[in-house]
Amino acid sequence: MLEQTHARNDFYNPVAILDKDLLTEVSFNLRIFEICTVCGARFGIGYHGPCSGMLSEGEIGELPQKLTEILAKDHRQDRAHKRFIDLDF
């Protein structure tokens, strides 16, 4: 099962989960996929539970860019990507 390091308020926040870990997340509401432009790691972006209406379409559109920036920073700092990334604004 995915690391239990994320807090319960993440239930309502947009998150990114590494593609290979999506199968273990039974209550994850997937909205879009994004791929790391450096290493090709694939992440699903969405919410835990029935929270798909929490952000507008414009805000959903900003999430891939935010994730791309986080992933690029990982590479600049020579660290592995997290399996679970909070994308809360």
N, C-alpha and C positions, 0 to 999 in steps of 0.2 A: 504494500500500500504506500501511497505517496507520503512523504515526510509530513509529520503532524506539527510543523513549525508555524503554519499560518493560523492567524487568529480567527475567531468566529465572525468578526466584522468583515472578513474577506468574502463571506457569503454574499454580500451586497456590492462588493467592489469588483471591477474588471480585473481579471488575472490572465496570465499566460502560463500554459503548462506544456512541458516538453512532450512532443508527439508520442513517444513510446510510453509515456505515463498516462495518457488520456484514457486508455482502456480500464485503468483502475479507478477512475473517477466517475462513478455511476450517476452522480447528480450534477455533472458539469453540463452547462448549456453553451455549446460551442457556437460562436458567431462567425469567426474567420480564422484562417491560417496565415502565419507569417514565417518566412525563412530568413535565417541569419545570412547576410550577404557575404560574410567572410568564410564561415565553415559549413554552411548548408544545414545547420540544425533547424528542425521544423517545430514550431510552437502553435498550439491552438489557443486562441484568444476568446474569452467568454466569461461566464459567471458560474458559481456554484448555485444549484437550485433554480427555482423559477423566477429569476431576476432579469429576464431578457429585456424588459422595458425600462430598465433603470437609466440608460443613456439614450440620447437622441441619435439619429443616423449620422449627423455631423460629428458628434463626439466619438461614436464607434469608429468613424473614419480616421480619427487621430490616434487611435490605439496602436496600429501597426507602426507608425512613425515613432511613437514613444518606445515601443519594444525594440525597434531597430537601433535607437540611440543607446538603450541599456545594453544590448548585445555588443554593439561596437565598443562601448566603454569596457566591457569584460575583456575584449581582445586587446585593447590598448593597455589594460592593467595586467595582462597575461594571467587571467583567472578563468576557471571553468564557468560555464553558464549554470545558473541555478535551475533546478527542475521545475520550480514554482516561482513565478515572478508577479508581484503585486503591481498592477498598473493604475492604482488609484490616483486621481488627479489631486 
